[in-house]
Each structure stands twice: as C-alpha cells, then as structure tokens.
Amino acid sequence: MAPAPNSISPKPSSGSLRSYEASIYGSANVPGMDQPIAVVTGGTGALGRALVPLLVRRNFKIAITYIVPEEATDLEEKLDLNEDHMLLRRVDTTDPEAVNMFMKETVEAFGGLNVLCSLVGGWAGGRDVAETDNVRFDRMIDLNLRSTFYTLRAAIPHMREADWGRIVAVGSKAAYDAPAGQATFNMAKAGVSALIRSVARELEDSNVTANVILPTVIDTEATRAALPYADYVDWPTPDEIAAVIDFLASPASRVITGAAIPVHGGD
C-alpha cells in the first residue's frame, strides 16, 4: 500500500544508507554520473561544514572556497579526502577574476560542474538608511550580492555544458520582511532572490534549476556569542538547513526552480 499523502516513511533500521537515500531522492546520485561535481563557496563556514559531508556521502567531488585558513584545515581533516575528490582554495568571491579562475580550475581538475551552492554572505552591522555610510553599504552589497552574482556568472556556462545541474543560493527572510535598521542587508538579500529568479528563467531550456533558501538567524556558536541574550530555541541549525540544500541539489528536486524556500521554521 502506498503511503498516505504527506506521510514520512521511517528510516529503516538496517540496510545501506545509500538505499535509504534512494528511497527519498528517487536516485541517490546524479543520473548517468558516478561522481558528479559540486562547488561550495564559503564551504568551511558553519553551514558549509554541515553540507559538504552530505554531498561527499552522495559521491560528489567537491571544490570549496574559504577565507579563514583554520576553518579550511579543520574541514580538510574532517573529510580526509585526497586531491582527486576535493579542491580547497582560498578565494575572495568579491573578486570576479579570482572566481573565474577557481571555476576554471575546478572544471579542469574534475571534468565539469553540476552543483553550485553559493553560501558566501555576511553581516556588517545594522543602521538606518540615513546613518549608513558608503563603506558599510559597499561591504553588505559585496558580501551578499556581488559575490553571488560573480559566482553564478562564472559557473553557469560550465553547468550548461554538463546538461544537468542544481544552483542553490542563500538569501534571507529579511529580504521579504525588511526589518528596520538593516536596509543594506535587506536589499542585498532581496537582490539575491531576484538574481535566482532571473537565472531560473534563463535556464528554463536546460536541465539546470536555481533556487534560493531563506533563513533567519542560524544557530551557530558565532551567532550565540554575538547575540548572548537572544532566544535561540527556535533558530534553525546548520544541519537542518544543510538537509534542505542537499535535497535541492538532488535529482528529486527537478520540479523546483525559481523558488524562494523558507528555512526558518515558524519564526
């Protein structure tokens, strides 16, 4: 008997994890590809550290950008992959030439590009519009919008050539709620959402989809330290958000494109 609509089949107590994943995704891996290729920008941050092992488990070869060397070392030790399966490079994603070179190196090393997870973003503090200086404005646009644009622009031609792909970017619930005191962050993340909708339409003639996730504050050690008196009980964790991205990067997400997907629970 087929399961009822919206029901969730329990995880089997025995059998391979790959078989379980196949029951969820329809296919654990990319059709016709033993080792698909994924790029994860900002992949050594809290969300990246939760996401990358999920992709590795599905037999992806991974190319990762980082900024903080200590984070890169920690992730490299955690994954314990050889150079045939992982490319780890320090890349400033606000530098278009650096991004182009990284994408080119990835394709030359691994033979293509199928999944792009653009995780780079940041917060440079909130101000009302009248109090926002040019440095803060530029920083928020660079970190959140410009970096995403450069990354997608460099990746899309390679993904079209591969003829199967998934693009996932990180937006924010703030792009839609537009809370006061953080206009530059709101508008930068709104730009990311608009960018993804545009890319999804541009790629309608391909097997490449593009979607954006919308978190609020993510429950990490850094955010708890920055907001010590906040109520973090309902904050989404990196693992919870990574599971959504992992699904969007799978064959089963074929019918989802141009979507802005909330990943903030009931907040």
C-alpha positions in Angstrom: 0.0 0.0 0.0 1.3 3.4 -0.9 2.0 5.8 2.0 -0.6 8.5 2.7 0.0 11.9 1.2 2.4 14.0 3.3 3.4 10.9 5.3 7.0 10.3 6.1 8.4 6.8 5.8 10.5 5.8 8.8 14.2 5.4 8.3 15.0 1.7 8.1 16.9 0.2 11.0 19.0 -1.9 8.6 20.2 -1.7 5.0 22.5 0.7 3.4 22.3 4.4 3.8 22.5 4.7 0.0 19.4 2.7 -0.4 17.6 4.8 2.1 18.7 8.0 0.3 17.5 6.5 -3.0 14.1 5.9 -1.4 13.9 9.6 -0.6 15.5 11.2 -3.6 14.4 8.8 -6.3 18.2 8.4 -7.0 20.9 8.9 -4.5 23.2 10.2 -7.3 23.0 12.2 -10.5 21.7 10.1 -13.3 24.4 8.7 -15.6 27.2 10.1 -13.4 29.3 8.1 -11.0 30.9 11.1 -9.5 29.1 14.5 -10.1 31.0 17.7 -9.2 29.9 20.3 -6.8 31.2 23.8 -5.9 30.5 25.1 -2.5 31.6 28.7 -2.0 32.1 29.6 1.7 32.2 25.9 2.3 34.2 26.0 5.5 31.7 28.0 7.5 29.1 26.5 9.8 26.6 25.8 7.1 29.3 24.5 4.7 30.7 22.2 7.3 27.2 20.7 7.7 26.5 20.5 3.9 29.8 19.2 2.4 29.7 15.8 4.2 26.2 15.2 2.8 27.4 15.8 -0.7 30.5 13.6 -0.2 28.3 10.8 1.1 26.5 11.0 -2.3 29.8 10.5 -4.0 30.3 14.1 -5.2 33.7 15.5 -6.0 33.9 18.8 -4.2 35.5 22.2 -4.8 35.4 24.5 -1.8 36.3 28.1 -1.3 37.4 29.6 2.1 38.8 32.7 3.6 39.8 31.6 7.1 42.7 29.1 7.0 41.9 27.5 10.3 38.4 26.6 9.0 39.9 25.0 5.9 42.3 22.9 7.9 39.5 21.7 10.2 37.3 20.7 7.3 40.2 19.0 5.4 41.0 16.9 8.5 37.3 16.1 9.0 36.7 14.9 5.4 40.1 13.2 4.9 39.7 13.2 1.1 42.5 13.1 -1.5 43.1 15.6 -4.2 41.2 13.5 -6.7 38.0 14.2 -4.8 38.4 17.6 -3.1 39.7 21.0 -4.2 40.1 23.5 -1.4 41.2 27.1 -2.4 41.3 30.4 -0.7 39.2 32.7 -2.9 37.8 36.1 -2.5 34.4 35.8 -4.1 34.0 39.5 -4.4 36.9 39.4 -6.9 35.5 38.4 -10.3 38.8 37.3 -11.8 39.5 35.1 -8.7 36.1 33.4 -9.1 36.6 32.8 -12.8 40.0 31.2 -12.2 38.6 29.0 -9.4 35.7 27.7 -11.7 38.1 27.1 -14.5 40.5 25.2 -12.2 37.6 23.1 -10.9 36.4 22.1 -14.3 39.9 21.3 -15.5 40.6 19.2 -12.4 37.3 17.3 -12.2 35.9 17.5 -15.8 32.8 19.5 -15.3 30.4 21.2 -12.9 26.9 20.0 -11.8 26.0 21.6 -8.5 26.7 25.1 -7.2 26.0 26.0 -3.6 26.7 29.7 -3.1 27.0 30.1 0.7 29.1 33.3 0.9 27.4 36.1 2.8 27.7 38.2 5.8 26.6 40.9 8.1 28.4 44.2 8.7 26.1 45.6 11.3 22.7 47.4 11.0 22.0 51.1 10.6 19.0 53.2 9.5 19.4 54.4 5.9 20.2 58.0 7.0 23.1 56.6 9.1 24.6 54.1 6.7 28.0 55.2 5.3 29.4 54.2 2.0 31.8 51.7 3.4 29.1 49.7 5.2 26.8 49.9 2.2 29.6 48.6 -0.1 30.5 45.8 2.3 27.0 44.5 2.6 26.5 44.5 -1.2 29.9 42.9 -1.8 29.5 40.1 0.7 25.9 39.2 -0.2 25.0 40.2 -3.7 28.2 40.8 -5.7 29.8 37.6 -4.5 26.7 35.6 -5.5 26.5 37.3 -8.9 30.1 36.7 -9.7 29.9 33.0 -8.6 26.8 32.3 -10.7 28.1 34.1 -13.7 31.3 32.1 -13.7 29.5 28.7 -13.1 26.5 28.8 -15.4 28.4 28.2 -18.7 30.0 25.1 -17.3 26.7 23.9 -15.9 25.0 24.3 -19.2 27.7 22.2 -20.8 27.2 19.5 -18.2 23.5 19.3 -19.1 22.4 18.6 -15.5 22.8 21.0 -12.6 21.5 22.5 -9.5 22.1 26.0 -8.2 21.3 26.9 -4.6 22.0 30.4 -3.1 21.5 31.8 0.4 19.1 34.7 0.7 17.3 35.8 3.9 13.8 36.1 5.3 14.8 39.7 5.9 14.6 40.3 2.1 10.8 40.0 2.4 10.2 41.2 6.0 12.5 44.2 5.5 13.0 45.0 9.2 14.2 48.5 10.1 17.8 49.3 10.9 19.4 47.0 8.3 18.3 48.3 4.9 21.6 47.4 3.1 21.4 43.8 4.3 17.7 43.6 3.3 18.3 45.0 -0.2 21.4 42.8 -0.8 19.5 39.7 0.1 16.5 40.8 -1.9 18.9 41.2 -4.8 20.0 37.5 -4.4 16.4 36.4 -4.6 15.8 38.4 -7.7 19.0 37.1 -9.2 17.9 33.5 -8.6 14.5 34.1 -10.2 16.2 35.6 -13.2 18.7 32.8 -13.6 15.9 30.2 -13.2 14.1 31.7 -16.2 17.3 32.0 -18.2 17.9 28.3 -17.6 14.4 27.0 -18.4 15.7 25.4 -21.6 18.2 23.3 -19.7 18.3 20.7 -17.0 19.7 23.2 -14.5 17.5 24.5 -11.7 18.1 27.5 -9.5 16.6 28.2 -6.0 17.3 30.3 -3.0 16.8 29.4 0.6 15.6 32.0 3.2 17.0 31.5 6.7 16.8 33.9 9.6 19.5 33.7 12.3 21.3 30.4 12.1 22.1 28.7 15.4 25.9 28.7 15.5 28.5 29.3 18.1 29.3 32.6 16.5 25.7 33.9 16.4 25.1 32.9 20.0 28.2 34.8 21.0 27.1 37.8 19.1 23.6 37.7 20.5 24.1 36.3 24.0 20.7 37.3 25.3 18.6 36.2 22.3 16.2 33.3 22.5 17.8 30.7 20.2 15.5 27.8 20.9 13.7 28.1 17.5 16.7 29.1 15.4 17.4 26.6 12.6 20.6 24.7 12.9 23.2 24.3 10.1 22.4 20.6 9.9 18.7 21.3 9.4 19.4 23.9 6.6 22.0 21.7 5.0 19.5 18.9 4.7 17.2 21.2 2.6 20.1 22.2 0.4 21.1 18.6 -0.1 17.6 17.8 -1.3 17.7 20.8 -3.7 21.0 19.5 -5.0 19.5 16.1 -5.8 17.7 14.7 -8.9 14.4 14.6 -7.0 14.2 18.4 -6.9 13.7 18.6 -10.7 10.3 20.3 -10.5 11.5 23.1 -8.2 13.1 26.1 -9.8 13.0 29.8 -9.2 11.7 29.2 -5.7 12.4 31.1 -2.5 12.3 28.4 0.2 11.8 29.3 3.9 14.2 27.5 6.2 13.3 29.4 9.4 10.7 27.2 11.0 7.8 29.2 12.3 9.8 32.3 13.0 
